[in-house]
Amino acid sequence: MPDGQTSPNNGESANTDGLITLADAAERLGVSVRTVRRLIGYGYLPGYRIGPRVLRVHRDDVEAAVRRLPGRYDGA
């Protein structure tokens, strides 16, 4: 398959350009690889299987998983 093309996977297509390892995702999030696997399992972070054993996550999904919590300050 030529570079830049995506291959269908159960009706979905995924671009592998932005995929990173679980170790890289864990480092970006400041958590363990085991926690990243849990986030994938719980559905908080989409994972992509490459072959029977390799699991990756998309860089943008990792960044989107981090969200700011509202503070106690109410502006008054």
C-alpha positions as CSV (number, residue, x, y, z in Angstrom):
1,M,0.0,0.0,0.0
2,P,1.5,3.4,-0.9
3,D,2.5,5.8,1.9
4,G,-0.2,8.1,3.2
5,Q,-3.1,5.7,2.5
6,T,-5.1,4.1,5.2
7,S,-6.4,0.6,5.3
8,P,-9.9,-0.3,6.3
9,N,-10.3,-2.0,9.7
10,N,-13.8,-3.2,10.4
11,G,-15.3,-0.3,8.5
12,E,-12.9,2.2,10.1
13,S,-9.8,3.7,8.6
14,A,-6.9,4.8,10.7
15,N,-3.9,6.9,9.7
16,T,-0.8,5.4,11.3
17,D,1.2,8.7,11.1
18,G,0.2,9.9,14.5
19,L,0.3,6.6,16.4
20,I,2.7,6.4,19.3
21,T,3.7,3.6,21.7
22,L,2.0,3.0,25.0
23,A,5.3,4.0,26.7
24,D,5.3,7.3,24.9
25,A,1.7,7.9,25.9
26,A,2.4,7.0,29.5
27,E,5.3,9.5,29.5
28,R,3.2,12.3,28.1
29,L,0.5,11.6,30.6
30,G,2.8,11.1,33.6
31,V,1.4,7.6,34.3
32,S,2.5,4.0,33.9
33,V,2.0,1.9,30.8
34,R,-0.3,-0.2,32.8
35,T,-2.5,2.8,33.5
36,V,-2.6,3.6,29.7
37,R,-3.7,0.0,29.1
38,R,-6.5,0.5,31.7
39,L,-7.6,3.8,30.0
40,I,-7.9,1.9,26.7
41,G,-9.8,-0.9,28.4
42,Y,-12.2,1.5,30.1
43,G,-12.8,3.3,26.8
44,Y,-11.3,6.6,27.9
45,L,-8.5,6.3,25.3
46,P,-9.0,4.6,21.9
47,G,-6.3,2.0,21.0
48,Y,-5.2,0.7,17.7
49,R,-4.1,-2.9,17.2
50,I,-1.3,-3.5,14.6
51,G,-1.1,-7.2,14.0
52,P,-1.8,-9.7,16.8
53,R,0.3,-8.1,19.5
54,V,1.2,-4.4,18.9
55,L,-1.0,-1.8,20.4
56,R,-0.7,1.9,19.8
57,V,-2.6,5.1,20.6
58,H,-3.0,8.3,18.6
59,R,-1.0,11.3,19.8
60,D,-4.1,13.6,19.4
61,D,-6.2,11.2,21.5
62,V,-3.7,11.2,24.3
63,E,-3.7,15.0,24.3
64,A,-7.5,15.0,24.2
65,A,-7.7,12.6,27.2
66,V,-6.2,15.4,29.4
67,R,-8.9,17.8,30.4
68,R,-9.0,20.6,32.9
69,L,-11.2,20.3,36.0
70,P,-13.2,23.2,37.1
71,G,-11.7,25.0,40.1
72,R,-13.5,26.2,43.3
73,Y,-13.1,29.8,42.3
74,D,-16.5,31.1,41.3
75,G,-15.4,34.6,40.1
76,A,-17.0,36.5,43.0
